[in-house]
Amino acid sequence: MATKWGICSAGKISNDFTVALRSLPSEDHQVVAVAARNLESAQEFGKKHSIPVTYGSYEELARDPNIDVVYIGVIHPYHLKACLLFMDAKKNVLCEKPLAMNAKEVKEIVASAKRNDVFLMEAVWSRFFPASVEIRRMLAQGEVGQVKMVRAQFGQSLMHLPRSMDKELGAGTMLDLGIYPLQFAVMVYGGEMPEKITAVGVCTETGVDETVVVTLMFSKGRMAVITSSSGLELDNDAVIVGTKGHIKIPAHMWCPTSMVVNGKESHYPLPEPDLPLNFLNSTGMRYEAEAVRQCLLKGLKESSVMSHHDSLLLAKIEDEVRQQVGVVYSQDTR
């Protein structure tokens, strides 16, 4: 039986996710409905992607009995409301990153998932790429010895976009881009909370973080340094340094298709999309989608690769970074 997907939002990321799903076998994954804030947008999206059912409200999608799991692609200030809507309707949920605006909202979302006995995962797609799977295998087997340092950076020139400046749209590099090097570091260190977090940053006149540098100190003297910027094009690489060697993702660390281990390079090519994509390597979202399917087939309520604990850990660190840099959202004061 195919996993039947409902798509919440007809925006750019939902387009790419739907294209990614079509790179998987149709007997395993089917998009059966899409909802947007207005019917015209949903119908346009549905026509483009050959989706049989279109809705002009998210509430209608929540009531559709023909859906196994909902992909939530709305912007993150609306994640809490959308997650609660679908989970209260007993729908399984894959929600785009960041899962919420802060740790308080993440706790509320996770509590709803548990209360409604449904599957929930934050769509940190990076963790499901073959390169990421291989990194976890190498670390588990100690192939680079004890890891002592992680360095990761992600920066793009995005300040011309409203979503990078408008606080009400959830603007800020930490939640938008910084989550990628952050999740990479805590993945390498096995989901451990850092003992010390030190953050410095540059904020815009609208009160959002444009560039942030974060140092994380973990137990046993292990460290990570992450850099994130919505104003600068960075190298966007990542390096893991162990006592017996090192692992490097040489480019686009958030969607890796190559990796260098002690000088030896490996490649992990993606399938070609059947429609144009809005973002780099988006067909790589196929890996998280298949992971969701496997969890549902096993009756699991969360993924061990991107667990509820992992989502809360990311949010707690992001909250501390924002506090040190001086970024406060309206959701923080509610």
ZIWO-V313604 format. One record per pair of residues at least 24 apart in sequence whose ideal C-beta (glycine too) atoms are under 6 Angstrom apart, sorted by the first residue. I is the first residue (numbers start at 0). J is the second residue. Records with the same first field share a line. If there is no record, write none. Layout:
BEGIN
I: J, J
END
This chain:
BEGIN
1: 26, 27, 29
2: 28, 67, 292
3: 29, 31, 66, 67
4: 30, 68, 70
5: 32, 60, 66, 69
6: 33, 70
7: 34, 57, 69, 71, 81
8: 72, 73
9: 35, 40, 41, 44
10: 72
11: 277
12: 72
13: 72
15: 276, 277, 278, 281
16: 70, 284
17: 48
18: 272, 274
19: 281, 282, 284, 285
20: 288
21: 273
22: 270, 282, 285
23: 285
31: 65
32: 60, 63
34: 60
57: 84
61: 85, 88
74: 168, 169
75: 169
76: 169
79: 104
82: 108
83: 111
86: 111, 112, 115, 117
89: 115
91: 117, 118
92: 119
93: 120, 122, 291
94: 121
95: 122
96: 121, 122, 123, 178
97: 174, 178
98: 310
100: 328, 330
101: 318, 330, 331
102: 314, 315, 318
105: 310, 311, 314
109: 307
118: 300
120: 302, 305
121: 305, 310
122: 287
123: 182, 305
124: 284, 287
125: 253
126: 304, 305
127: 286, 287, 290
128: 255, 283, 286
129: 267
130: 255, 258, 267
143: 241, 243, 244
144: 241, 242, 243
145: 241, 242
146: 187, 239, 241
147: 221, 240
148: 222, 240
149: 184, 187, 223, 239
150: 224, 238
151: 180, 183, 225, 237, 252
152: 180, 226, 233
153: 179, 180, 227, 235, 253
154: 228, 231, 232, 233
156: 232
157: 229
158: 229, 230
163: 229
164: 205
166: 205, 206, 207
170: 207
171: 207, 208, 326
172: 208, 211, 227, 228, 229
173: 208, 211, 317, 320
176: 227
177: 211, 227
179: 253
180: 225
181: 225
182: 313
183: 237
184: 223, 225
187: 239
188: 217
190: 309
191: 217
193: 217
196: 319
198: 320, 323, 324
200: 324
208: 324, 326
211: 324
213: 320
251: 279
254: 280, 283
END
